[in-house]
Amino acid sequence: MNTQSITIEFPSDILLALNETEGELKQNIRTSLAMRLYILQKLTIGKAAQLSGLSRFEFETLLSENQIPISNLTIDDVINDSKKFR
């Protein structure tokens, strides 16, 4: 898999204020961004999991822990799909 690096600058005391290592902060940024892009429907759940660096199951668990729906289906979507099977 090809990767791209993006540099984000922030005040040097942020790590101290957050009481996190650089690695922990990077992972938190990745998972937060992945969840946000999933909520905005910019990424599928699979791509968001990939961005977060988590397995799909781990990412779905993270979504659940944050009260974020795993499916974006509406009641109308389900009703329309069920009509197709009749």
PDB file of N, CA, C and O in Angstrom, chain B, residues numbered from 101:
ATOM      1  N   MET B 101       0.834  -1.171   0.000  1.00  0.00           N
ATOM      2  CA  MET B 101       0.000   0.000   0.000  1.00  0.00           C
ATOM      3  C   MET B 101       0.887   1.246   0.000  1.00  0.00           C
ATOM      4  O   MET B 101       1.803   1.368   0.814  1.00  0.00           O
ATOM      5  N   ASN B 102       0.612   2.143  -0.899  1.00  0.00           N
ATOM      6  CA  ASN B 102       1.318   3.417  -0.928  1.00  0.00           C
ATOM      7  C   ASN B 102       0.789   4.320   0.172  1.00  0.00           C
ATOM      8  O   ASN B 102      -0.399   4.289   0.494  1.00  0.00           O
ATOM      9  N   THR B 103       1.663   5.116   0.742  1.00  0.00           N
ATOM     10  CA  THR B 103       1.238   6.037   1.785  1.00  0.00           C
ATOM     11  C   THR B 103       1.689   7.448   1.452  1.00  0.00           C
ATOM     12  O   THR B 103       2.600   7.655   0.650  1.00  0.00           O
ATOM     13  N   GLN B 104       1.046   8.397   2.072  1.00  0.00           N
ATOM     14  CA  GLN B 104       1.356   9.813   1.904  1.00  0.00           C
ATOM     15  C   GLN B 104       1.541  10.387   3.300  1.00  0.00           C
ATOM     16  O   GLN B 104       0.767  10.075   4.205  1.00  0.00           O
ATOM     17  N   SER B 105       2.543  11.211   3.482  1.00  0.00           N
ATOM     18  CA  SER B 105       2.762  11.864   4.775  1.00  0.00           C
ATOM     19  C   SER B 105       2.283  13.307   4.709  1.00  0.00           C
ATOM     20  O   SER B 105       2.484  14.005   3.715  1.00  0.00           O
ATOM     21  N   ILE B 106       1.648  13.731   5.787  1.00  0.00           N
ATOM     22  CA  ILE B 106       1.182  15.104   5.930  1.00  0.00           C
ATOM     23  C   ILE B 106       1.732  15.620   7.249  1.00  0.00           C
ATOM     24  O   ILE B 106       1.628  14.948   8.275  1.00  0.00           O
ATOM     25  N   THR B 107       2.313  16.802   7.224  1.00  0.00           N
ATOM     26  CA  THR B 107       2.872  17.390   8.432  1.00  0.00           C
ATOM     27  C   THR B 107       1.908  18.440   8.978  1.00  0.00           C
ATOM     28  O   THR B 107       1.416  19.298   8.245  1.00  0.00           O
ATOM     29  N   ILE B 108       1.654  18.351  10.278  1.00  0.00           N
ATOM     30  CA  ILE B 108       0.806  19.330  10.956  1.00  0.00           C
ATOM     31  C   ILE B 108       1.640  19.961  12.062  1.00  0.00           C
ATOM     32  O   ILE B 108       2.216  19.262  12.896  1.00  0.00           O
ATOM     33  N   GLU B 109       1.696  21.269  12.059  1.00  0.00           N
ATOM     34  CA  GLU B 109       2.445  21.969  13.087  1.00  0.00           C
ATOM     35  C   GLU B 109       1.502  22.412  14.192  1.00  0.00           C
ATOM     36  O   GLU B 109       0.385  22.854  13.925  1.00  0.00           O
ATOM     37  N   PHE B 110       1.957  22.291  15.443  1.00  0.00           N
ATOM     38  CA  PHE B 110       1.181  22.737  16.585  1.00  0.00           C
ATOM     39  C   PHE B 110       2.143  23.129  17.696  1.00  0.00           C
ATOM     40  O   PHE B 110       3.304  22.720  17.675  1.00  0.00           O
ATOM     41  N   PRO B 111       1.683  23.915  18.667  1.00  0.00           N
ATOM     42  CA  PRO B 111       2.569  24.373  19.742  1.00  0.00           C
ATOM     43  C   PRO B 111       3.246  23.197  20.453  1.00  0.00           C
ATOM     44  O   PRO B 111       2.641  22.144  20.650  1.00  0.00           O
ATOM     45  N   SER B 112       4.485  23.393  20.823  1.00  0.00           N
ATOM     46  CA  SER B 112       5.278  22.309  21.399  1.00  0.00           C
ATOM     47  C   SER B 112       4.760  21.825  22.744  1.00  0.00           C
ATOM     48  O   SER B 112       5.062  20.702  23.147  1.00  0.00           O
ATOM     49  N   ASP B 113       3.994  22.638  23.442  1.00  0.00           N
ATOM     50  CA  ASP B 113       3.504  22.210  24.748  1.00  0.00           C
ATOM     51  C   ASP B 113       2.205  21.408  24.690  1.00  0.00           C
ATOM     52  O   ASP B 113       1.671  21.026  25.732  1.00  0.00           O
ATOM     53  N   ILE B 114       1.688  21.148  23.487  1.00  0.00           N
ATOM     54  CA  ILE B 114       0.446  20.390  23.344  1.00  0.00           C
ATOM     55  C   ILE B 114       0.596  18.968  23.883  1.00  0.00           C
ATOM     56  O   ILE B 114      -0.283  18.480  24.594  1.00  0.00           O
ATOM     57  N   LEU B 115       1.703  18.299  23.553  1.00  0.00           N
ATOM     58  CA  LEU B 115       1.902  16.933  24.044  1.00  0.00           C
ATOM     59  C   LEU B 115       1.908  16.907  25.572  1.00  0.00           C
ATOM     60  O   LEU B 115       1.347  16.000  26.186  1.00  0.00           O
ATOM     61  N   LEU B 116       2.531  17.887  26.166  1.00  0.00           N
ATOM     62  CA  LEU B 116       2.575  17.973  27.624  1.00  0.00           C
ATOM     63  C   LEU B 116       1.170  18.223  28.180  1.00  0.00           C
ATOM     64  O   LEU B 116       0.761  17.592  29.155  1.00  0.00           O
ATOM     65  N   ALA B 117       0.446  19.137  27.561  1.00  0.00           N
ATOM     66  CA  ALA B 117      -0.913  19.453  28.019  1.00  0.00           C
ATOM     67  C   ALA B 117      -1.838  18.251  27.892  1.00  0.00           C
ATOM     68  O   ALA B 117      -2.700  18.035  28.743  1.00  0.00           O
ATOM     69  N   LEU B 118      -1.662  17.470  26.834  1.00  0.00           N
ATOM     70  CA  LEU B 118      -2.496  16.288  26.616  1.00  0.00           C
ATOM     71  C   LEU B 118      -2.004  15.076  27.390  1.00  0.00           C
ATOM     72  O   LEU B 118      -2.725  14.088  27.532  1.00  0.00           O
ATOM     73  N   ASN B 119      -0.777  15.152  27.889  1.00  0.00           N
ATOM     74  CA  ASN B 119      -0.158  14.029  28.587  1.00  0.00           C
ATOM     75  C   ASN B 119      -0.138  12.789  27.690  1.00  0.00           C
ATOM     76  O   ASN B 119      -0.478  11.687  28.121  1.00  0.00           O
ATOM     77  N   GLU B 120       0.266  12.994  26.437  1.00  0.00           N
ATOM     78  CA  GLU B 120       0.341  11.923  25.448  1.00  0.00           C
ATOM     79  C   GLU B 120       1.713  11.928  24.798  1.00  0.00           C
ATOM     80  O   GLU B 120       2.399  12.949  24.752  1.00  0.00           O
ATOM     81  N   THR B 121       2.096  10.759  24.299  1.00  0.00           N
ATOM     82  CA  THR B 121       3.311  10.683  23.496  1.00  0.00           C
ATOM     83  C   THR B 121       2.976  11.144  22.085  1.00  0.00           C
ATOM     84  O   THR B 121       1.805  11.277  21.729  1.00  0.00           O
ATOM     85  N   GLU B 122       3.988  11.383  21.301  1.00  0.00           N
ATOM     86  CA  GLU B 122       3.768  11.767  19.899  1.00  0.00           C
ATOM     87  C   GLU B 122       3.006  10.670  19.163  1.00  0.00           C
ATOM     88  O   GLU B 122       2.107  10.958  18.373  1.00  0.00           O
ATOM     89  N   GLY B 123       3.362   9.422  19.420  1.00  0.00           N
ATOM     90  CA  GLY B 123       2.683   8.295  18.781  1.00  0.00           C
ATOM     91  C   GLY B 123       1.211   8.213  19.157  1.00  0.00           C
ATOM     92  O   GLY B 123       0.361   7.938  18.310  1.00  0.00           O
ATOM     93  N   GLU B 124       0.911   8.456  20.437  1.00  0.00           N
ATOM     94  CA  GLU B 124      -0.484   8.438  20.882  1.00  0.00           C
ATOM     95  C   GLU B 124      -1.282   9.564  20.236  1.00  0.00           C
ATOM     96  O   GLU B 124      -2.427   9.367  19.830  1.00  0.00           O
ATOM     97  N   LEU B 125      -0.676  10.739  20.141  1.00  0.00           N
ATOM     98  CA  LEU B 125      -1.350  11.865  19.510  1.00  0.00           C
ATOM     99  C   LEU B 125      -1.609  11.583  18.032  1.00  0.00           C
ATOM    100  O   LEU B 125      -2.697  11.864  17.529  1.00  0.00           O
ATOM    101  N   LYS B 126      -0.620  11.032  17.338  1.00  0.00           N
ATOM    102  CA  LYS B 126      -0.809  10.697  15.918  1.00  0.00           C
ATOM    103  C   LYS B 126      -1.956   9.711  15.744  1.00  0.00           C
ATOM    104  O   LYS B 126      -2.784   9.876  14.848  1.00  0.00           O
ATOM    105  N   GLN B 127      -2.014   8.683  16.596  1.00  0.00           N
ATOM    106  CA  GLN B 127      -3.086   7.690  16.490  1.00  0.00           C
ATOM    107  C   GLN B 127      -4.440   8.325  16.795  1.00  0.00           C
ATOM    108  O   GLN B 127      -5.426   8.032  16.117  1.00  0.00           O
ATOM    109  N   ASN B 128      -4.500   9.185  17.798  1.00  0.00           N
ATOM    110  CA  ASN B 128      -5.762   9.860  18.125  1.00  0.00           C
ATOM    111  C   ASN B 128      -6.226  10.760  16.992  1.00  0.00           C
ATOM    112  O   ASN B 128      -7.422  10.837  16.710  1.00  0.00           O
ATOM    113  N   ILE B 129      -5.288  11.443  16.337  1.00  0.00           N
ATOM    114  CA  ILE B 129      -5.643  12.290  15.197  1.00  0.00           C
ATOM    115  C   ILE B 129      -6.168  11.430  14.051  1.00  0.00           C
ATOM    116  O   ILE B 129      -7.166  11.772  13.416  1.00  0.00           O
ATOM    117  N   ARG B 130      -5.493  10.313  13.789  1.00  0.00           N
ATOM    118  CA  ARG B 130      -5.935   9.420  12.702  1.00  0.00           C
ATOM    119  C   ARG B 130      -7.329   8.869  12.961  1.00  0.00           C
ATOM    120  O   ARG B 130      -8.173   8.874  12.065  1.00  0.00           O
ATOM    121  N   THR B 131      -7.581   8.395  14.177  1.00  0.00           N
ATOM    122  CA  THR B 131      -8.895   7.811  14.469  1.00  0.00           C
ATOM    123  C   THR B 131      -9.979   8.891  14.482  1.00  0.00           C
ATOM    124  O   THR B 131     -11.091   8.657  14.011  1.00  0.00           O
ATOM    125  N   SER B 132      -9.662  10.066  15.016  1.00  0.00           N
ATOM    126  CA  SER B 132     -10.643  11.156  15.029  1.00  0.00           C
ATOM    127  C   SER B 132     -10.991  11.594  13.611  1.00  0.00           C
ATOM    128  O   SER B 132     -12.161  11.806  13.290  1.00  0.00           O
ATOM    129  N   LEU B 133      -9.979  11.729  12.768  1.00  0.00           N
ATOM    130  CA  LEU B 133     -10.215  12.107  11.380  1.00  0.00           C
ATOM    131  C   LEU B 133     -11.025  11.026  10.657  1.00  0.00           C
ATOM    132  O   LEU B 133     -11.949  11.340   9.908  1.00  0.00           O
ATOM    133  N   ALA B 134     -10.687   9.785  10.875  1.00  0.00           N
ATOM    134  CA  ALA B 134     -11.411   8.684  10.234  1.00  0.00           C
ATOM    135  C   ALA B 134     -12.874   8.678  10.660  1.00  0.00           C
ATOM    136  O   ALA B 134     -13.760   8.508   9.822  1.00  0.00           O
ATOM    137  N   MET B 135     -13.137   8.862  11.949  1.00  0.00           N
ATOM    138  CA  MET B 135     -14.527   8.898  12.423  1.00  0.00           C
ATOM    139  C   MET B 135     -15.270  10.081  11.818  1.00  0.00           C
ATOM    140  O   MET B 135     -16.418   9.941  11.394  1.00  0.00           O
ATOM    141  N   ARG B 136     -14.632  11.235  11.775  1.00  0.00           N
ATOM    142  CA  ARG B 136     -15.283  12.433  11.224  1.00  0.00           C
ATOM    143  C   ARG B 136     -15.610  12.261   9.743  1.00  0.00           C
ATOM    144  O   ARG B 136     -16.708  12.604   9.303  1.00  0.00           O
ATOM    145  N   LEU B 137     -14.660  11.732   8.977  1.00  0.00           N
ATOM    146  CA  LEU B 137     -14.904  11.534   7.539  1.00  0.00           C
ATOM    147  C   LEU B 137     -15.964  10.464   7.298  1.00  0.00           C
ATOM    148  O   LEU B 137     -16.702  10.531   6.315  1.00  0.00           O
ATOM    149  N   TYR B 138     -16.042   9.484   8.185  1.00  0.00           N
ATOM    150  CA  TYR B 138     -17.107   8.471   8.088  1.00  0.00           C
ATOM    151  C   TYR B 138     -18.465   9.108   8.383  1.00  0.00           C
ATOM    152  O   TYR B 138     -19.433   8.867   7.662  1.00  0.00           O
ATOM    153  N   ILE B 139     -18.539   9.913   9.430  1.00  0.00           N
ATOM    154  CA  ILE B 139     -19.797  10.597   9.784  1.00  0.00           C
ATOM    155  C   ILE B 139     -20.270  11.473   8.630  1.00  0.00           C
ATOM    156  O   ILE B 139     -21.462  11.513   8.324  1.00  0.00           O
ATOM    157  N   LEU B 140     -19.338  12.172   7.991  1.00  0.00           N
ATOM    158  CA  LEU B 140     -19.674  13.051   6.866  1.00  0.00           C
ATOM    159  C   LEU B 140     -19.931  12.282   5.575  1.00  0.00           C
ATOM    160  O   LEU B 140     -20.240  12.876   4.541  1.00  0.00           O
ATOM    161  N   GLN B 141     -19.801  10.955   5.640  1.00  0.00           N
ATOM    162  CA  GLN B 141     -19.982  10.059   4.492  1.00  0.00           C
ATOM    163  C   GLN B 141     -19.001  10.361   3.366  1.00  0.00           C
ATOM    164  O   GLN B 141     -19.309  10.189   2.187  1.00  0.00           O
ATOM    165  N   LYS B 142     -17.806  10.818   3.758  1.00  0.00           N
ATOM    166  CA  LYS B 142     -16.726  11.040   2.796  1.00  0.00           C
ATOM    167  C   LYS B 142     -15.954   9.751   2.569  1.00  0.00           C
ATOM    168  O   LYS B 142     -15.363   9.558   1.507  1.00  0.00           O
ATOM    169  N   LEU B 143     -15.956   8.851   3.577  1.00  0.00           N
ATOM    170  CA  LEU B 143     -15.287   7.559   3.491  1.00  0.00           C
ATOM    171  C   LEU B 143     -16.243   6.454   3.895  1.00  0.00           C
ATOM    172  O   LEU B 143     -17.086   6.632   4.775  1.00  0.00           O
ATOM    173  N   THR B 144     -16.102   5.314   3.242  1.00  0.00           N
ATOM    174  CA  THR B 144     -16.849   4.137   3.676  1.00  0.00           C
ATOM    175  C   THR B 144     -16.276   3.659   5.002  1.00  0.00           C
ATOM    176  O   THR B 144     -15.205   4.101   5.417  1.00  0.00           O
ATOM    177  N   ILE B 145     -16.978   2.770   5.655  1.00  0.00           N
ATOM    178  CA  ILE B 145     -16.499   2.263   6.929  1.00  0.00           C
ATOM    179  C   ILE B 145     -15.174   1.518   6.762  1.00  0.00           C
ATOM    180  O   ILE B 145     -14.312   1.575   7.639  1.00  0.00           O
ATOM    181  N   GLY B 146     -15.014   0.821   5.638  1.00  0.00           N
ATOM    182  CA  GLY B 146     -13.767   0.099   5.377  1.00  0.00           C
ATOM    183  C   GLY B 146     -12.586   1.042   5.173  1.00  0.00           C
ATOM    184  O   GLY B 146     -11.502   0.817   5.712  1.00  0.00           O
ATOM    185  N   LYS B 147     -12.803   2.093   4.395  1.00  0.00           N
ATOM    186  CA  LYS B 147     -11.735   3.069   4.149  1.00  0.00           C
ATOM    187  C   LYS B 147     -11.423   3.862   5.409  1.00  0.00           C
ATOM    188  O   LYS B 147     -10.263   4.182   5.669  1.00  0.00           O
ATOM    189  N   ALA B 148     -12.441   4.180   6.189  1.00  0.00           N
ATOM    190  CA  ALA B 148     -12.218   4.892   7.446  1.00  0.00           C
ATOM    191  C   ALA B 148     -11.411   4.026   8.410  1.00  0.00           C
ATOM    192  O   ALA B 148     -10.520   4.522   9.099  1.00  0.00           O
ATOM    193  N   ALA B 149     -11.722   2.745   8.457  1.00  0.00           N
ATOM    194  CA  ALA B 149     -10.952   1.825   9.305  1.00  0.00           C
ATOM    195  C   ALA B 149      -9.502   1.788   8.847  1.00  0.00           C
ATOM    196  O   ALA B 149      -8.583   1.802   9.665  1.00  0.00           O
ATOM    197  N   GLN B 150      -9.305   1.742   7.536  1.00  0.00           N
ATOM    198  CA  GLN B 150      -7.948   1.732   6.975  1.00  0.00           C
ATOM    199  C   GLN B 150      -7.197   2.999   7.374  1.00  0.00           C
ATOM    200  O   GLN B 150      -6.037   2.927   7.781  1.00  0.00           O
ATOM    201  N   LEU B 151      -7.844   4.155   7.261  1.00  0.00           N
ATOM    202  CA  LEU B 151      -7.217   5.418   7.638  1.00  0.00           C
ATOM    203  C   LEU B 151      -6.849   5.429   9.122  1.00  0.00           C
ATOM    204  O   LEU B 151      -5.795   5.936   9.505  1.00  0.00           O
ATOM    205  N   SER B 152      -7.717   4.871   9.941  1.00  0.00           N
ATOM    206  CA  SER B 152      -7.478   4.872  11.390  1.00  0.00           C
ATOM    207  C   SER B 152      -6.348   3.933  11.797  1.00  0.00           C
ATOM    208  O   SER B 152      -5.785   4.061  12.884  1.00  0.00           O
ATOM    209  N   GLY B 153      -6.022   2.989  10.917  1.00  0.00           N
ATOM    210  CA  GLY B 153      -4.991   2.012  11.261  1.00  0.00           C
ATOM    211  C   GLY B 153      -5.532   0.867  12.100  1.00  0.00           C
ATOM    212  O   GLY B 153      -4.764   0.076  12.649  1.00  0.00           O
ATOM    213  N   LEU B 154      -6.852   0.778  12.200  1.00  0.00           N
ATOM    214  CA  LEU B 154      -7.498  -0.278  12.965  1.00  0.00           C
ATOM    215  C   LEU B 154      -8.121  -1.296  12.032  1.00  0.00           C
ATOM    216  O   LEU B 154      -8.357  -1.011  10.858  1.00  0.00           O
ATOM    217  N   SER B 155      -8.386  -2.481  12.551  1.00  0.00           N
ATOM    218  CA  SER B 155      -9.144  -3.459  11.775  1.00  0.00           C
ATOM    219  C   SER B 155     -10.580  -2.941  11.666  1.00  0.00           C
ATOM    220  O   SER B 155     -10.986  -2.054  12.416  1.00  0.00           O
ATOM    221  N   ARG B 156     -11.327  -3.491  10.745  1.00  0.00           N
ATOM    222  CA  ARG B 156     -12.719  -3.045  10.596  1.00  0.00           C
ATOM    223  C   ARG B 156     -13.500  -3.296  11.881  1.00  0.00           C
ATOM    224  O   ARG B 156     -14.282  -2.447  12.308  1.00  0.00           O
ATOM    225  N   PHE B 157     -13.294  -4.459  12.499  1.00  0.00           N
ATOM    226  CA  PHE B 157     -13.982  -4.779  13.747  1.00  0.00           C
ATOM    227  C   PHE B 157     -13.611  -3.773  14.840  1.00  0.00           C
ATOM    228  O   PHE B 157     -14.483  -3.286  15.560  1.00  0.00           O
ATOM    229  N   GLU B 158     -12.311  -3.461  14.962  1.00  0.00           N
ATOM    230  CA  GLU B 158     -11.866  -2.499  15.976  1.00  0.00           C
ATOM    231  C   GLU B 158     -12.470  -1.112  15.714  1.00  0.00           C
ATOM    232  O   GLU B 158     -12.864  -0.414  16.648  1.00  0.00           O
ATOM    233  N   PHE B 159     -12.539  -0.722  14.432  1.00  0.00           N
ATOM    234  CA  PHE B 159     -13.098   0.580  14.082  1.00  0.00           C
ATOM    235  C   PHE B 159     -14.594   0.622  14.375  1.00  0.00           C
ATOM    236  O   PHE B 159     -15.099   1.618  14.893  1.00  0.00           O
ATOM    237  N   GLU B 160     -15.306  -0.459  14.046  1.00  0.00           N
ATOM    238  CA  GLU B 160     -16.738  -0.521  14.346  1.00  0.00           C
ATOM    239  C   GLU B 160     -16.973  -0.454  15.853  1.00  0.00           C
ATOM    240  O   GLU B 160     -17.928   0.175  16.308  1.00  0.00           O
ATOM    241  N   THR B 161     -16.105  -1.099  16.623  1.00  0.00           N
ATOM    242  CA  THR B 161     -16.202  -1.036  18.079  1.00  0.00           C
ATOM    243  C   THR B 161     -15.990   0.394  18.562  1.00  0.00           C
ATOM    244  O   THR B 161     -16.713   0.871  19.437  1.00  0.00           O
ATOM    245  N   LEU B 162     -15.001   1.077  17.992  1.00  0.00           N
ATOM    246  CA  LEU B 162     -14.728   2.474  18.340  1.00  0.00           C
ATOM    247  C   LEU B 162     -15.931   3.357  18.017  1.00  0.00           C
ATOM    248  O   LEU B 162     -16.295   4.225  18.811  1.00  0.00           O
ATOM    249  N   LEU B 163     -16.546   3.142  16.861  1.00  0.00           N
ATOM    250  CA  LEU B 163     -17.745   3.900  16.501  1.00  0.00           C
ATOM    251  C   LEU B 163     -18.845   3.664  17.527  1.00  0.00           C
ATOM    252  O   LEU B 163     -19.485   4.605  17.996  1.00  0.00           O
ATOM    253  N   SER B 164     -19.054   2.412  17.864  1.00  0.00           N
ATOM    254  CA  SER B 164     -20.089   2.062  18.837  1.00  0.00           C
ATOM    255  C   SER B 164     -19.828   2.717  20.187  1.00  0.00           C
ATOM    256  O   SER B 164     -20.749   3.236  20.817  1.00  0.00           O
ATOM    257  N   GLU B 165     -18.588   2.693  20.627  1.00  0.00           N
ATOM    258  CA  GLU B 165     -18.222   3.317  21.914  1.00  0.00           C
ATOM    259  C   GLU B 165     -18.469   4.819  21.909  1.00  0.00           C
ATOM    260  O   GLU B 165     -18.665   5.422  22.964  1.00  0.00           O
ATOM    261  N   ASN B 166     -18.462   5.421  20.729  1.00  0.00           N
ATOM    262  CA  ASN B 166     -18.690   6.859  20.584  1.00  0.00           C
ATOM    263  C   ASN B 166     -20.108   7.179  20.104  1.00  0.00           C
ATOM    264  O   ASN B 166     -20.381   8.287  19.643  1.00  0.00           O
ATOM    265  N   GLN B 167     -21.000   6.199  20.218  1.00  0.00           N
ATOM    266  CA  GLN B 167     -22.409   6.343  19.818  1.00  0.00           C
ATOM    267  C   GLN B 167     -22.571   6.828  18.379  1.00  0.00           C
ATOM    268  O   GLN B 167     -23.452   7.635  18.082  1.00  0.00           O
ATOM    269  N   ILE B 168     -21.716   6.328  17.492  1.00  0.00           N
ATOM    270  CA  ILE B 168     -21.790   6.656  16.071  1.00  0.00           C
ATOM    271  C   ILE B 168     -22.358   5.434  15.366  1.00  0.00           C
ATOM    272  O   ILE B 168     -21.802   4.341  15.482  1.00  0.00           O
ATOM    273  N   PRO B 169     -23.467   5.602  14.629  1.00  0.00           N
ATOM    274  CA  PRO B 169     -24.080   4.454  13.949  1.00  0.00           C
ATOM    275  C   PRO B 169     -23.114   3.787  12.975  1.00  0.00           C
ATOM    276  O   PRO B 169     -22.374   4.456  12.253  1.00  0.00           O
ATOM    277  N   ILE B 170     -23.138   2.470  12.969  1.00  0.00           N
ATOM    278  CA  ILE B 170     -22.269   1.704  12.076  1.00  0.00           C
ATOM    279  C   ILE B 170     -22.854   1.672  10.665  1.00  0.00           C
ATOM    280  O   ILE B 170     -22.122   1.523   9.686  1.00  0.00           O
ATOM    281  N   SER B 171     -24.154   1.810  10.570  1.00  0.00           N
ATOM    282  CA  SER B 171     -24.819   1.799   9.273  1.00  0.00           C
ATOM    283  C   SER B 171     -25.463   3.160   9.025  1.00  0.00           C
ATOM    284  O   SER B 171     -25.987   3.789   9.944  1.00  0.00           O
ATOM    285  N   ASN B 172     -25.417   3.597   7.789  1.00  0.00           N
ATOM    286  CA  ASN B 172     -26.049   4.855   7.409  1.00  0.00           C
ATOM    287  C   ASN B 172     -27.408   4.632   6.750  1.00  0.00           C
ATOM    288  O   ASN B 172     -27.991   5.557   6.183  1.00  0.00           O
ATOM    289  N   LEU B 173     -27.909   3.393   6.830  1.00  0.00           N
ATOM    290  CA  LEU B 173     -29.196   3.086   6.209  1.00  0.00           C
ATOM    291  C   LEU B 173     -30.328   3.760   6.980  1.00  0.00           C
ATOM    292  O   LEU B 173     -30.323   3.810   8.210  1.00  0.00           O
ATOM    293  N   THR B 174     -31.286   4.271   6.234  1.00  0.00           N
ATOM    294  CA  THR B 174     -32.486   4.830   6.848  1.00  0.00           C
ATOM    295  C   THR B 174     -33.586   3.766   6.805  1.00  0.00           C
ATOM    296  O   THR B 174     -33.440   2.741   6.140  1.00  0.00           O
ATOM    297  N   ILE B 175     -34.676   4.015   7.511  1.00  0.00           N
ATOM    298  CA  ILE B 175     -35.834   3.112   7.480  1.00  0.00           C
ATOM    299  C   ILE B 175     -36.342   2.981   6.047  1.00  0.00           C
ATOM    300  O   ILE B 175     -36.689   1.886   5.606  1.00  0.00           O
ATOM    301  N   ASP B 176     -36.384   4.095   5.325  1.00  0.00           N
ATOM    302  CA  ASP B 176     -36.836   4.066   3.925  1.00  0.00           C
ATOM    303  C   ASP B 176     -35.940   3.179   3.066  1.00  0.00           C
ATOM    304  O   ASP B 176     -36.431   2.455   2.200  1.00  0.00           O
ATOM    305  N   ASP B 177     -34.622   3.230   3.301  1.00  0.00           N
ATOM    306  CA  ASP B 177     -33.698   2.363   2.558  1.00  0.00           C
ATOM    307  C   ASP B 177     -34.042   0.895   2.787  1.00  0.00           C
ATOM    308  O   ASP B 177     -34.079   0.108   1.841  1.00  0.00           O
ATOM    309  N   VAL B 178     -34.288   0.534   4.025  1.00  0.00           N
ATOM    310  CA  VAL B 178     -34.599  -0.857   4.370  1.00  0.00           C
ATOM    311  C   VAL B 178     -35.918  -1.283   3.754  1.00  0.00           C
ATOM    312  O   VAL B 178     -36.021  -2.385   3.214  1.00  0.00           O
ATOM    313  N   ILE B 179     -36.934  -0.419   3.827  1.00  0.00           N
ATOM    314  CA  ILE B 179     -38.246  -0.726   3.246  1.00  0.00           C
ATOM    315  C   ILE B 179     -38.122  -0.886   1.737  1.00  0.00           C
ATOM    316  O   ILE B 179     -38.677  -1.829   1.173  1.00  0.00           O
ATOM    317  N   ASN B 180     -37.405   0.019   1.071  1.00  0.00           N
ATOM    318  CA  ASN B 180     -37.229  -0.072  -0.390  1.00  0.00           C
ATOM    319  C   ASN B 180     -36.469  -1.336  -0.779  1.00  0.00           C
ATOM    320  O   ASN B 180     -36.807  -1.986  -1.768  1.00  0.00           O
ATOM    321  N   ASP B 181     -35.443  -1.685  -0.004  1.00  0.00           N
ATOM    322  CA  ASP B 181     -34.691  -2.909  -0.295  1.00  0.00           C
ATOM    323  C   ASP B 181     -35.553  -4.140  -0.095  1.00  0.00           C
ATOM    324  O   ASP B 181     -35.457  -5.091  -0.871  1.00  0.00           O
ATOM    325  N   SER B 182     -36.399  -4.143   0.938  1.00  0.00           N
ATOM    326  CA  SER B 182     -37.236  -5.314   1.185  1.00  0.00           C
ATOM    327  C   SER B 182     -38.274  -5.486   0.075  1.00  0.00           C
ATOM    328  O   SER B 182     -38.648  -6.614  -0.248  1.00  0.00           O
ATOM    329  N   LYS B 183     -38.740  -4.392  -0.506  1.00  0.00           N
ATOM    330  CA  LYS B 183     -39.703  -4.461  -1.608  1.00  0.00           C
ATOM    331  C   LYS B 183     -39.081  -5.104  -2.840  1.00  0.00           C
ATOM    332  O   LYS B 183     -39.778  -5.750  -3.623  1.00  0.00           O
ATOM    333  N   LYS B 184     -37.776  -4.933  -3.015  1.00  0.00           N
ATOM    334  CA  LYS B 184     -37.090  -5.506  -4.166  1.00  0.00           C
ATOM    335  C   LYS B 184     -37.032  -7.030  -4.092  1.00  0.00           C
ATOM    336  O   LYS B 184     -36.920  -7.700  -5.119  1.00  0.00           O
ATOM    337  N   PHE B 185     -37.110  -7.578  -2.878  1.00  0.00           N
ATOM    338  CA  PHE B 185     -37.036  -9.023  -2.707  1.00  0.00           C
ATOM    339  C   PHE B 185     -38.378  -9.725  -2.855  1.00  0.00           C
ATOM    340  O   PHE B 185     -38.429 -10.955  -2.863  1.00  0.00           O
ATOM    341  N   ARG B 186     -39.438  -8.985  -2.970  1.00  0.00           N
ATOM    342  CA  ARG B 186     -40.767  -9.588  -3.098  1.00  0.00           C
ATOM    343  C   ARG B 186     -41.066 -10.026  -4.484  1.00  0.00           C
ATOM    344  O   ARG B 186     -42.147 -10.552  -4.746  1.00  0.00           O
TER     345      ARG B 186
END
